[in-house]
Amino acid sequence: MLLCADNTYYTGVTNNVPRRLKEHEDAIDPNCYTAKRLPVKLLYQEKIKGPMDAIMVEKRLKKWSRKKKEALIKGELELLPLLSKKDFSKRKNKKN
């Protein structure tokens, strides 16, 4: 997971982290999310057993809230279940 210059997170999959990070830094794909958000900083990486599993993890992480991603980055794994629960107390009663 990368932190972009605009303070957003980018999540991706690679089998070679140093090479892929350099590709992002060099903006080899001008249409890539990170190309217009340089510089980037590597904040989190995880070794996954295979490419299909890695893609599944990537898709799951992309759906996470910013707070949940930050808990993962900080290693605060005990917070992840709490940050997964939706807070319905803020919803307005739509029946009225």
MMTF fields as JSON, N, C-alpha, C and O atoms, coordinates in Angstrom:
{
  "mmtfVersion": "1.0.0",
  "mmtfProducer": "UNKNOWN",
  "numBonds": 383,
  "numAtoms": 384,
  "numGroups": 96,
  "numChains": 1,
  "numModels": 1,
  "chainsPerModel": [1],
  "groupsPerChain": [96],
  "chainIdList": ["A"],
  "bondAtomList": [4, 2, 8, 6, 12, 10, 16, 14, 20, 18, 24, 22, 28, 26, 32, 30, 36, 34, 40, 38, 44, 42, 48, 46, 52, 50, 56, 54, 60, 58, 64, 62, 68, 66, 72, 70, 76, 74, 80, 78, 84, 82, 88, 86, 92, 90, 96, 94, 100, 98, 104, 102, 108, 106, 112, 110, 116, 114, 120, 118, 124, 122, 128, 126, 132, 130, 136, 134, 140, 138, 144, 142, 148, 146, 152, 150, 156, 154, 160, 158, 164, 162, 168, 166, 172, 170, 176, 174, 180, 178, 184, 182, 188, 186, 192, 190, 196, 194, 200, 198, 204, 202, 208, 206, 212, 210, 216, 214, 220, 218, 224, 222, 228, 226, 232, 230, 236, 234, 240, 238, 244, 242, 248, 246, 252, 250, 256, 254, 260, 258, 264, 262, 268, 266, 272, 270, 276, 274, 280, 278, 284, 282, 288, 286, 292, 290, 296, 294, 300, 298, 304, 302, 308, 306, 312, 310, 316, 314, 320, 318, 324, 322, 328, 326, 332, 330, 336, 334, 340, 338, 344, 342, 348, 346, 352, 350, 356, 354, 360, 358, 364, 362, 368, 366, 372, 370, 376, 374, 380, 378],
  "bondOrderList": [1, 1, 1, 1, 1, 1, 1, 1, 1, 1, 1, 1, 1, 1, 1, 1, 1, 1, 1, 1, 1, 1, 1, 1, 1, 1, 1, 1, 1, 1, 1, 1, 1, 1, 1, 1, 1, 1, 1, 1, 1, 1, 1, 1, 1, 1, 1, 1, 1, 1, 1, 1, 1, 1, 1, 1, 1, 1, 1, 1, 1, 1, 1, 1, 1, 1, 1, 1, 1, 1, 1, 1, 1, 1, 1, 1, 1, 1, 1, 1, 1, 1, 1, 1, 1, 1, 1, 1, 1, 1, 1, 1, 1, 1, 1],
  "groupList": [{"groupName": "MET", "atomNameList": ["N", "CA", "C", "O"], "elementList": ["N", "C", "C", "O"], "formalChargeList": [0, 0, 0, 0], "bondAtomList": [1, 0, 2, 1, 3, 2], "bondOrderList": [1, 1, 2], "singleLetterCode": "M", "chemCompType": "L-PEPTIDE LINKING"}, {"groupName": "LEU", "atomNameList": ["N", "CA", "C", "O"], "elementList": ["N", "C", "C", "O"], "formalChargeList": [0, 0, 0, 0], "bondAtomList": [1, 0, 2, 1, 3, 2], "bondOrderList": [1, 1, 2], "singleLetterCode": "L", "chemCompType": "L-PEPTIDE LINKING"}, {"groupName": "CYS", "atomNameList": ["N", "CA", "C", "O"], "elementList": ["N", "C", "C", "O"], "formalChargeList": [0, 0, 0, 0], "bondAtomList": [1, 0, 2, 1, 3, 2], "bondOrderList": [1, 1, 2], "singleLetterCode": "C", "chemCompType": "L-PEPTIDE LINKING"}, {"groupName": "ALA", "atomNameList": ["N", "CA", "C", "O"], "elementList": ["N", "C", "C", "O"], "formalChargeList": [0, 0, 0, 0], "bondAtomList": [1, 0, 2, 1, 3, 2], "bondOrderList": [1, 1, 2], "singleLetterCode": "A", "chemCompType": "L-PEPTIDE LINKING"}, {"groupName": "ASP", "atomNameList": ["N", "CA", "C", "O"], "elementList": ["N", "C", "C", "O"], "formalChargeList": [0, 0, 0, 0], "bondAtomList": [1, 0, 2, 1, 3, 2], "bondOrderList": [1, 1, 2], "singleLetterCode": "D", "chemCompType": "L-PEPTIDE LINKING"}, {"groupName": "ASN", "atomNameList": ["N", "CA", "C", "O"], "elementList": ["N", "C", "C", "O"], "formalChargeList": [0, 0, 0, 0], "bondAtomList": [1, 0, 2, 1, 3, 2], "bondOrderList": [1, 1, 2], "singleLetterCode": "N", "chemCompType": "L-PEPTIDE LINKING"}, {"groupName": "THR", "atomNameList": ["N", "CA", "C", "O"], "elementList": ["N", "C", "C", "O"], "formalChargeList": [0, 0, 0, 0], "bondAtomList": [1, 0, 2, 1, 3, 2], "bondOrderList": [1, 1, 2], "singleLetterCode": "T", "chemCompType": "L-PEPTIDE LINKING"}, {"groupName": "TYR", "atomNameList": ["N", "CA", "C", "O"], "elementList": ["N", "C", "C", "O"], "formalChargeList": [0, 0, 0, 0], "bondAtomList": [1, 0, 2, 1, 3, 2], "bondOrderList": [1, 1, 2], "singleLetterCode": "Y", "chemCompType": "L-PEPTIDE LINKING"}, {"groupName": "GLY", "atomNameList": ["N", "CA", "C", "O"], "elementList": ["N", "C", "C", "O"], "formalChargeList": [0, 0, 0, 0], "bondAtomList": [1, 0, 2, 1, 3, 2], "bondOrderList": [1, 1, 2], "singleLetterCode": "G", "chemCompType": "PEPTIDE LINKING"}, {"groupName": "VAL", "atomNameList": ["N", "CA", "C", "O"], "elementList": ["N", "C", "C", "O"], "formalChargeList": [0, 0, 0, 0], "bondAtomList": [1, 0, 2, 1, 3, 2], "bondOrderList": [1, 1, 2], "singleLetterCode": "V", "chemCompType": "L-PEPTIDE LINKING"}, {"groupName": "PRO", "atomNameList": ["N", "CA", "C", "O"], "elementList": ["N", "C", "C", "O"], "formalChargeList": [0, 0, 0, 0], "bondAtomList": [1, 0, 2, 1, 3, 2], "bondOrderList": [1, 1, 2], "singleLetterCode": "P", "chemCompType": "L-PEPTIDE LINKING"}, {"groupName": "ARG", "atomNameList": ["N", "CA", "C", "O"], "elementList": ["N", "C", "C", "O"], "formalChargeList": [0, 0, 0, 0], "bondAtomList": [1, 0, 2, 1, 3, 2], "bondOrderList": [1, 1, 2], "singleLetterCode": "R", "chemCompType": "L-PEPTIDE LINKING"}, {"groupName": "LYS", "atomNameList": ["N", "CA", "C", "O"], "elementList": ["N", "C", "C", "O"], "formalChargeList": [0, 0, 0, 0], "bondAtomList": [1, 0, 2, 1, 3, 2], "bondOrderList": [1, 1, 2], "singleLetterCode": "K", "chemCompType": "L-PEPTIDE LINKING"}, {"groupName": "GLU", "atomNameList": ["N", "CA", "C", "O"], "elementList": ["N", "C", "C", "O"], "formalChargeList": [0, 0, 0, 0], "bondAtomList": [1, 0, 2, 1, 3, 2], "bondOrderList": [1, 1, 2], "singleLetterCode": "E", "chemCompType": "L-PEPTIDE LINKING"}, {"groupName": "HIS", "atomNameList": ["N", "CA", "C", "O"], "elementList": ["N", "C", "C", "O"], "formalChargeList": [0, 0, 0, 0], "bondAtomList": [1, 0, 2, 1, 3, 2], "bondOrderList": [1, 1, 2], "singleLetterCode": "H", "chemCompType": "L-PEPTIDE LINKING"}, {"groupName": "ILE", "atomNameList": ["N", "CA", "C", "O"], "elementList": ["N", "C", "C", "O"], "formalChargeList": [0, 0, 0, 0], "bondAtomList": [1, 0, 2, 1, 3, 2], "bondOrderList": [1, 1, 2], "singleLetterCode": "I", "chemCompType": "L-PEPTIDE LINKING"}, {"groupName": "GLN", "atomNameList": ["N", "CA", "C", "O"], "elementList": ["N", "C", "C", "O"], "formalChargeList": [0, 0, 0, 0], "bondAtomList": [1, 0, 2, 1, 3, 2], "bondOrderList": [1, 1, 2], "singleLetterCode": "Q", "chemCompType": "L-PEPTIDE LINKING"}, {"groupName": "TRP", "atomNameList": ["N", "CA", "C", "O"], "elementList": ["N", "C", "C", "O"], "formalChargeList": [0, 0, 0, 0], "bondAtomList": [1, 0, 2, 1, 3, 2], "bondOrderList": [1, 1, 2], "singleLetterCode": "W", "chemCompType": "L-PEPTIDE LINKING"}, {"groupName": "SER", "atomNameList": ["N", "CA", "C", "O"], "elementList": ["N", "C", "C", "O"], "formalChargeList": [0, 0, 0, 0], "bondAtomList": [1, 0, 2, 1, 3, 2], "bondOrderList": [1, 1, 2], "singleLetterCode": "S", "chemCompType": "L-PEPTIDE LINKING"}, {"groupName": "PHE", "atomNameList": ["N", "CA", "C", "O"], "elementList": ["N", "C", "C", "O"], "formalChargeList": [0, 0, 0, 0], "bondAtomList": [1, 0, 2, 1, 3, 2], "bondOrderList": [1, 1, 2], "singleLetterCode": "F", "chemCompType": "L-PEPTIDE LINKING"}],
  "groupTypeList": [0, 1, 1, 2, 3, 4, 5, 6, 7, 7, 6, 8, 9, 6, 5, 5, 9, 10, 11, 11, 1, 12, 13, 14, 13, 4, 3, 15, 4, 10, 5, 2, 7, 6, 3, 12, 11, 1, 10, 9, 12, 1, 1, 7, 16, 13, 12, 15, 12, 8, 10, 0, 4, 3, 15, 0, 9, 13, 12, 11, 1, 12, 12, 17, 18, 11, 12, 12, 12, 13, 3, 1, 15, 12, 8, 13, 1, 13, 1, 1, 10, 1, 1, 18, 12, 12, 4, 19, 18, 12, 11, 12, 5, 12, 12, 5],
  "groupIdList": [1, 2, 3, 4, 5, 6, 7, 8, 9, 10, 11, 12, 13, 14, 15, 16, 17, 18, 19, 20, 21, 22, 23, 24, 25, 26, 27, 28, 29, 30, 31, 32, 33, 34, 35, 36, 37, 38, 39, 40, 41, 42, 43, 44, 45, 46, 47, 48, 49, 50, 51, 52, 53, 54, 55, 56, 57, 58, 59, 60, 61, 62, 63, 64, 65, 66, 67, 68, 69, 70, 71, 72, 73, 74, 75, 76, 77, 78, 79, 80, 81, 82, 83, 84, 85, 86, 87, 88, 89, 90, 91, 92, 93, 94, 95, 96],
  "secStructList": [7, 3, 3, 3, 6, 6, 1, 7, 3, 3, 7, 7, 7, 7, 1, 7, 2, 2, 2, 2, 2, 2, 2, 2, 2, 6, 6, 1, 1, 6, 6, 1, 4, 4, 4, 4, 1, 7, 1, 3, 3, 3, 7, 7, 7, 7, 7, 7, 1, 1, 2, 2, 2, 2, 2, 2, 2, 2, 2, 2, 2, 2, 2, 1, 7, 2, 2, 2, 2, 2, 2, 2, 2, 2, 6, 7, 4, 4, 4, 2, 2, 2, 2, 2, 1, 7, 7, 4, 4, 4, 1, 7, 7, 6, 6, 7],
  "xCoordList": [0.849, 0.0, 0.9, 1.821, 0.611, 1.402, 0.635, -0.589, 1.351, 0.784, 1.194, 2.38, 0.21, 0.469, 0.631, 0.256, 1.193, 1.443, 0.16, 0.202, -0.97, -2.245, -2.915, -4.084, -2.156, -2.61, -3.66, -4.415, -3.713, -4.58, -3.728, -2.5, -4.403, -3.716, -3.924, -4.992, -2.878, -2.951, -2.626, -1.64, -3.436, -3.225, -3.062, -3.852, -2.041, -1.797, -1.165, -0.899, -0.932, -0.349, 0.893, 0.898, 1.943, 3.153, 3.913, 3.721, 4.765, 5.648, 7.066, 7.98, 7.235, 8.535, 8.314, 8.157, 8.303, 7.968, 8.959, 8.518, 10.277, 11.195, 11.037, 11.063, 10.873, 10.683, 9.4, 9.396, 8.312, 7.006, 6.999, 6.42, 7.636, 7.722, 8.471, 8.057, 9.564, 10.33, 9.48, 9.542, 8.689, 7.804, 6.803, 6.518, 6.273, 5.365, 6.114, 5.637, 7.279, 8.065, 8.461, 8.527, 8.724, 9.102, 7.887, 8.033, 6.692, 5.432, 5.489, 5.177, 5.896, 6.023, 4.685, 4.634, 3.601, 2.258, 1.612, 1.138, 1.581, 1.034, -0.445, -0.955, -1.138, -2.554, -2.764, -3.894, -1.693, -1.781, -2.217, -1.883, -2.961, -3.464, -2.348, -2.545, -1.177, -0.096, 0.661, 1.343, 0.571, 1.383, 1.21, 2.168, 0.006, -0.269, -0.272, -0.67, 0.18, 0.146, 1.522, 1.621, 2.558, 3.925, 4.411, 3.973, 5.302, 5.93, 5.022, 4.038, 5.377, 4.668, 5.629, 6.849, 5.04, 5.841, 5.216, 4.012, 6.03, 5.547, 5.293, 6.202, 4.046, 3.682, 3.415, 3.622, 2.954, 2.551, 2.724, 2.403, 3.242, 3.284, 3.06, 3.381, 2.511, 2.195, 2.504, 2.146, 3.164, 3.448, 2.256, 1.841, 1.719, 0.556, 1.013, 1.888, 0.411, 0.924, 0.791, 1.563, -0.114, -0.281, -0.965, -1.558, -0.895, -1.458, -2.967, -3.453, -3.706, -5.164, -5.525, -6.41, -4.838, -5.07, -4.681, -5.366, -3.581, -3.13, -4.171, -4.433, -4.747, -5.776, -7.01, -7.618, -7.38, -8.529, -8.259, -9.14, -7.048, -6.693, -6.716, -7.244, -6.152, -6.136, -7.558, -7.832, -8.455, -9.84, -10.508, -11.266, -10.224, -10.799, -10.266, -11.037, -8.956, -8.352, -8.858, -9.048, -9.076, -9.55, -10.93, -11.288, -11.694, -13.031, -12.998, -13.996, -11.873, -11.774, -11.797, -11.41, -12.254, -12.231, -10.793, -9.912, -10.569, -9.247, -8.771, -7.613, -9.675, -9.308, -8.89, -7.947, -9.573, -9.242, -7.887, -7.088, -7.632, -6.336, -5.219, -4.161, -5.45, -4.426, -4.161, -3.024, -5.183, -4.981, -4.107, -3.223, -4.35, -3.531, -2.081, -1.154, -1.89, -0.552, 0.2, 1.392, -0.499, 0.121, 0.273, 0.887, -0.28, -0.202, -1.196, -1.033, -2.217, -3.251, -4.367, -5.515, -3.986, -4.893, -6.124, -7.177, -6.001, -7.141, -8.265, -9.411, -7.956, -8.973, -9.762, -10.847, -9.227, -9.871, -11.319, -12.173, -11.638, -13.052, -13.955, -15.095, -13.45, -14.251, -14.504, -15.583, -13.509, -13.633, -14.436, -14.74, -14.78, -15.586, -17.074, -17.871, -17.445, -18.861, -19.396, -18.788, -20.536, -21.174, -21.855, -22.394, -21.823, -22.477, -23.802, -23.837, -24.882, -26.197, -26.846, -27.921, -26.206, -26.789, -26.821, -27.598, -25.992, -25.932, -26.934, -27.136, -27.554, -28.514, -29.82, -30.272, -30.395, -31.675, -32.79, -32.677, -33.838, -34.993, -35.708, -36.309, -35.652, -36.212, -37.711, -38.328, -38.306, -39.731, -40.563, -41.74, -39.98, -40.744, -40.756, -41.352],
  "yCoordList": [-1.161, 0.0, 1.23, 1.352, 2.124, 3.336, 4.531, 4.593, 5.48, 6.786, 7.729, 7.892, 8.344, 9.268, 10.69, 10.99, 11.558, 12.947, 13.691, 14.645, 13.268, 13.923, 13.305, 13.57, 12.472, 11.849, 10.759, 10.435, 10.199, 9.058, 7.797, 7.855, 6.658, 5.373, 4.672, 4.749, 3.989, 3.157, 1.733, 1.503, 0.789, -0.619, -1.379, -1.212, -2.209, -2.967, -4.317, -4.654, -5.08, -6.415, -6.462, -5.939, -7.091, -7.303, -8.501, -8.899, -9.065, -10.12, -9.594, -10.357, -8.266, -7.633, -6.209, -5.277, -6.055, -4.756, -3.657, -2.589, -3.868, -2.785, -2.321, -1.125, -3.299, -2.942, -2.144, -1.122, -2.622, -1.951, -0.564, 0.364, -0.413, 0.904, 1.875, 3.023, 1.416, 2.262, 2.627, 3.759, 1.682, 1.977, 3.067, 3.947, 3.008, 4.067, 5.392, 6.416, 5.372, 6.598, 7.227, 8.451, 6.395, 6.88, 7.195, 7.682, 6.918, 7.175, 6.59, 7.27, 5.306, 4.697, 4.573, 4.529, 4.515, 4.531, 5.854, 5.995, 6.828, 8.148, 8.12, 9.087, 7.023, 6.905, 6.231, 6.146, 5.754, 5.077, 6.064, 7.248, 5.565, 6.397, 7.215, 8.385, 6.605, 7.275, 8.296, 9.151, 8.242, 9.088, 10.575, 11.345, 10.97, 12.388, 12.686, 13.77, 11.707, 11.85, 11.553, 11.022, 11.9, 11.644, 12.757, 13.9, 12.44, 11.15, 10.207, 10.629, 8.929, 7.915, 7.318, 7.359, 6.761, 6.135, 4.795, 4.71, 3.752, 2.423, 2.373, 2.609, 2.064, 2.007, 0.603, 0.307, -0.267, -1.607, -2.585, -2.292, -3.759, -4.851, -6.158, -6.298, -7.089, -8.393, -9.453, -9.309, -10.506, -11.602, -12.551, -13.049, -12.791, -13.65, -14.864, -14.757, -16.021, -17.28, -17.433, -18.188, -16.779, -16.942, -15.735, -14.932, -15.589, -14.412, -14.259, -13.139, -15.343, -15.23, -14.77, -13.934, -15.317, -14.878, -13.412, -12.661, -13.005, -11.617, -10.666, -9.6, -11.045, -10.211, -10.12, -9.056, -11.226, -11.205, -10.272, -9.507, -10.321, -9.44, -7.987, -7.121, -7.715, -6.353, -5.804, -4.675, -6.597, -6.144, -5.862, -4.901, -6.703, -6.496, -5.202, -4.411, -4.988, -3.786, -2.513, -1.498, -2.557, -1.36, -0.915, 0.254, -1.821, -1.484, -0.96, -0.43, -1.102, -0.702, 0.81, 1.545, 1.259, 2.683, 3.124, 2.295, 4.396, 4.955, 4.569, 4.195, 4.66, 4.319, 2.859, 2.536, 1.998, 0.575, 0.307, -0.479, 0.957, 0.82, 1.316, 0.694, 2.424, 2.978, 2.072, 1.981, 1.408, 0.449, -0.712, -1.167, -1.184, -2.257, -1.795, -2.517, -0.618, -0.069, 0.036, -0.263, 0.459, 0.628, -0.694, -0.735, -1.767, -3.058, -3.202, -4.07, -2.372, -2.401, -3.357, -2.961, -4.618, -5.621, -5.848, -6.238, -5.611, -5.786, -4.791, -5.028, -3.687, -2.686, -3.037, -2.5, -3.925, -4.219, -4.683, -4.195, -5.613, -6.006, -4.843, -4.74, -3.984, -2.835, -1.857, -1.274, -1.683, -0.749, -1.338, -0.64, -2.61, -3.264, -3.066, -3.251, -2.695, -2.586, -1.232, -0.194, -1.264, -0.024, 0.631, -0.042, 1.964, 2.735, 3.258, 4.263, 2.575, 2.966, 4.055, 4.549, 4.428, 5.447, 6.813, 7.677, 7.026, 8.315, 8.41, 9.487, 7.299, 7.297, 7.971, 7.817, 8.696, 9.345, 8.336, 7.452, 8.474, 7.612, 8.026, 9.099, 7.202, 7.548, 7.28, 7.593, 6.703, 6.409, 7.659, 7.696, 8.672, 9.899, 10.861, 11.933],
  "zCoordList": [0.0, 0.0, 0.0, 0.808, -0.916, -1.054, -0.534, -0.655, 0.044, 0.373, -0.743, -1.031, -1.364, -2.458, -1.927, -0.794, -2.764, -2.368, -2.0, -1.223, -2.546, -2.229, -1.003, -0.724, -0.27, 0.98, 0.759, 1.676, -0.432, -0.697, -0.668, -0.726, -0.577, -0.578, -1.91, -2.516, -2.346, -3.544, -3.122, -2.423, -3.535, -3.23, -4.534, -5.463, -4.598, -5.813, -5.513, -4.359, -6.571, -6.477, -7.353, -8.467, -6.845, -7.629, -7.082, -5.933, -7.903, -7.424, -7.2, -6.888, -7.364, -7.186, -6.679, -7.467, -5.372, -4.768, -5.168, -5.59, -5.056, -5.431, -6.887, -7.175, -7.805, -9.213, -9.416, -10.102, -8.813, -9.006, -8.384, -8.948, -7.229, -6.593, -7.512, -7.674, -8.107, -9.04, -10.252, -10.732, -10.749, -11.876, -11.516, -12.329, -10.306, -9.863, -9.761, -10.25, -9.131, -8.951, -10.28, -10.393, -11.289, -12.618, -13.49, -14.611, -12.976, -13.7, -15.107, -16.084, -15.204, -16.533, -17.25, -18.479, -16.478, -17.072, -16.683, -15.556, -17.594, -17.247, -16.87, -16.304, -17.175, -16.817, -15.47, -14.99, -14.857, -13.561, -12.479, -12.533, -11.507, -10.402, -9.761, -9.434, -9.579, -8.855, -9.697, -9.132, -11.01, -11.891, -11.606, -11.69, -11.275, -10.999, -9.497, -9.07, -8.702, -7.246, -6.632, -5.526, -7.358, -6.903, -5.992, -6.122, -5.083, -4.858, -4.064, -3.455, -4.086, -3.306, -2.286, -2.447, -1.232, -0.173, 0.173, 0.414, 0.199, 0.558, 2.056, 2.851, 2.446, 3.86, 4.358, 5.535, 3.467, 3.905, 2.759, 1.608, 3.107, 2.138, 2.875, 4.055, 2.16, 2.734, 1.691, 0.523, 2.112, 1.194, 1.191, 2.237, 0.011, -0.177, -0.983, -1.843, -0.696, -1.263, -2.773, -3.362, -3.406, -4.851, -5.468, -4.748, -6.791, -7.453, -7.293, -7.135, -7.328, -7.181, -5.771, -5.593, -4.773, -3.39, -3.222, -2.527, -3.856, -3.761, -4.355, -3.797, -5.461, -6.088, -5.192, -5.079, -4.56, -3.635, -2.466, -2.071, -1.901, -0.785, -1.252, -0.553, -2.417, -2.954, -3.091, -2.682, -3.662, -3.84, -2.504, -2.374, -1.506, -0.176, 0.446, 0.99, 0.368, 0.965, 0.303, 0.974, -0.998, -1.706, -1.216, -1.36, -0.649, -0.143, 1.292, 1.78, 1.962, 3.357, 3.505, 2.596, 4.657, 4.984, 5.225, 5.452, 5.174, 5.452, 6.853, 7.039, 7.841, 9.227, 9.343, 10.065, 8.649, 8.714, 8.04, 8.548, 6.905, 6.246, 7.158, 7.241, 7.835, 8.719, 9.919, 10.381, 10.421, 11.508, 11.027, 11.753, 9.824, 9.251, 9.092, 9.459, 8.556, 8.35, 9.676, 9.742, 10.727, 12.051, 12.801, 13.867, 12.253, 12.921, 14.053, 14.91, 14.074, 15.104, 14.671, 14.465, 14.542, 13.994, 14.868, 14.363, 16.158, 17.053, 16.757, 17.141, 16.083, 15.747, 14.485, 14.261, 13.673, 12.386, 12.524, 11.785, 13.446, 13.571, 14.0, 13.547, 14.862, 15.309, 14.168, 14.067, 13.317, 12.198, 11.045, 10.077, 11.144, 10.112, 10.327, 9.407, 11.53, 11.854, 11.426, 11.682, 10.776, 10.355, 11.538, 12.416, 11.548, 12.601, 12.055, 11.344, 12.39, 11.893, 12.75, 12.41, 13.85, 14.726, 14.057, 14.465, 13.038, 12.35, 11.206, 10.645, 10.86, 9.754, 10.183, 11.318, 9.279, 9.545, 9.312, 8.463, 10.056, 9.885, 8.605, 8.555, 7.586, 6.278, 6.184, 5.166, 7.233, 7.194, 7.443, 7.085, 8.045, 8.361, 7.233, 7.342]
}
